[in-house]
């Protein structure tokens, strides 16, 4: 398959730009990769950090002869570490579970959404935003969403 054909496969809305969601759907039709690997590959292509890549950016990375791709292991170490950090924070702050919940419910709607969780990690646990990518946040959210209803 040519680079152009692969790019066209990913560019589902045919606007000559590929979003991360388009890239994930398109690349998965050709090869099965874990979400962290797909996200890392996309981030290599997204040189302007605008969440869109064009054909030139796409090809530059794929054509690179000496591309050094870090070895990524697909595990839940970060997510489990965040669960432990949450527990430590609750104990350290001497929080009642209800109060801890309120400090994460940033929009005060009685539910913790993914956005609330991300802001809570940043503001309460002081986790830098660069450490919280979409895949990690999604996995952590799914771990904490014990009833699987889309909110905590």
N, C-alpha and C positions, 0 to 999 in steps of 0.2 A: 504494500500500500504506500502510495506517495505521501509526502508531508502535506501537500495541498489537499489530497483526498481525506486525510485524517483531520485536518483543520476544518474542512467542509462538513465532515461528519459531526464534529463537535459544535460547529456554528449552527445550531438548530433554528435560530430565528433569522439567519442569513443576513446579518447586519455587518459582517466582516469583523466582528469583535466576539470574543468568547469569554463568558463569565465562568466563574469557578463551577457553578451548577451545571452549565453546558459541558464544560470540560470533563467533569466527573461522569456525566451520563454518556458522553461520546467515547471516552477512553475505556470505560467499562465494557463497551460492546466489542472492543478489540482485545483487551487484556484485563485480567482480574488483578487489581492492586488494592491494597488496604487504603482506607481514607487518609491516614497520615502521609503515606507515600504520594498519593495523588495530590494532596494539598501542598506538599513540599515541592513537587515538580511544577505545579501551577505557580507557586510563589517565585520559583526561579525564572519563570517566563514573564511574570508581572513586574517588569523592571521599573515601571512608573508608579507602582503601588496604587493604581486606581481601580483595581478589581476587574480589569478588562485587559485581554491580550489581543494583539493583532497577528496577522500571518507572519510578519517579520520577527516579532518576539518569539512566536511559536517555533519557527524554523531555527532561529539562532541557538536555542537551547538544544533542540533535537539534533542539529548538525554538529554541535560542539564535539570535537574529537577527544579532548582531554577533560571532559566534564567529570568532576569529582563529586559524586553523589554520596552524602553521608549514609552510613548504614543505620537504618531506622528499624528498631524492633517494635513490634506492635504488641503493647501490653497495657495494663491499667495501673502502672506504678504512680503516675502523676495523679490520677483520679483518687486512688486509695490514699495517697499522701495528703490530698486536699480534705478528704473525709477526716483523717487524723488531725489535720490543722484546725478544722471546724470544732472537733471535740476539745482540743487544747484551748482554743479561743473561748469556748463556752465556760470551761473550768476557770481559766485565767481571769476572765471578766466577771466571774461569779454570776453568770446569766441564768435566769430561769428560762426554760425552753421557749416559753411564750414571748419573752423579751428578745431572745436571740432571733426568733422568727420575725418579729416586728422590725428588727434592725436590717434584715435581708429583704423584707417586703417594701421596696423603695417607692412603689406607687400606691401603697396602702389599700390594696384591693382585696386583702385577705388571702392572697395566693402569691407564691414565689414563682415567677416566670424565669426563663433563661436569662433575659436581660437583668432582672432583679438579682439573680444568682451571680452574674458576672460583676455587677456593681458592688454587691455585697462582698465578694472575694477581694475586689480592689480596695474598697473603702474600709472594711472591717478587718480583713486578714492581711491587708497590704501586699497582695499578690500583684506584681507588675502586669500591665495589660499585655505586654509582649509574650508572657508565659501562658496566656489563656487564648489558645486558638479555637476555632469553631468545633473541631473534632473533639478536643479535650472537654470543652464546655458541654457539648452534647452528651458525651459519655458520663460525665459527672452528674449532669441533670437526670439522665436515665437511672443512674444508681440511686439518686435521692428521691426520685418520683416513684415511690414504692407501690402506689396503686395504679401506675401507668395511665394517668388521666391527662397528662400534658401540663401539669402544674404541681407544685408542692404545697 
